[in-house]
Amino acid sequence: MERKYISFSKFSKSDFHQAKMKTGSLSLLLFFCFKFSTAIDIINFDMFLFGDKIGVMTVTHELKPDGSEVYSLESNSKAKFLWLNYENYTRYDVVYKEGKLISSVHKDTENGKTKRWSTIKWEGNRYLVDSYKGRSTFAQQPDYSIVTIYFKEIKNVKRIFYEAEADFNELKIGDEPETWEFKSSDGHRNIYRFEKGNIQSMEFHVKIATIKMVRVS
């Protein structure tokens, strides 16, 4: 897993003088590194269809100074199946805080046209959902979802939240060691394979084919 640290330059003069008076030069540097930095974990995958590479996917996890966790998933792929050309782009932007979902934005386009989309937002006592299926609400707070599966422990998880459809699905142990799978409400079978707790590959069984993803970094 690739990890990057980004430093922020926006801080007040009072912060600077306070740190300067109370610490030495090394401590001063550490003060600003910890107060105005954020860690980003990045995982990259190659996508395959019938053994041919058709695209890439990148998943990131960012821990913000305020304690919130920002997850993003972005995939790009191009493939020719039979006599048809397919070009797909998918994006998730999801925010968690204190282990609970705060907001989610999802968009899925095929050949330049939006195929699916959803926005989910916590409003204090319920979630408001606006999606390609219409508007709805639900009250249960998700603590594990599609985007968190790449970075959080999975062993004791029984249900997974699917941001794209704004619903919950049963997560079960697969037929192979360190393998988990679920069937989403859109009819797809999704398989995730791990090694020593770290995700290594996935299989997404869609209507016309099986898309495989292999971790490269």
Buried (B, 14 or more C-beta within 10 A) or exposed (E): BEEEEEEEEEEEEEEEEEBEEEEEEEEBEEBBEEEBEBEBBBBBBBBBBEEEEBBBBBBBBBBEEEEBBBBBBBBBBBBEEEEEEBBBBBBBBBBBBEEEBBBBBBBBBEEEEEEBBBBBBBEEEEBBBBBBEEEEEBEEBBBBBBBBBBBBEBEEBEBBBBBBBBBBBEBEEBEEEBBBBBEBEEEBEBBBBBEEEEBBBBBBBEEEEEBBBEBEE
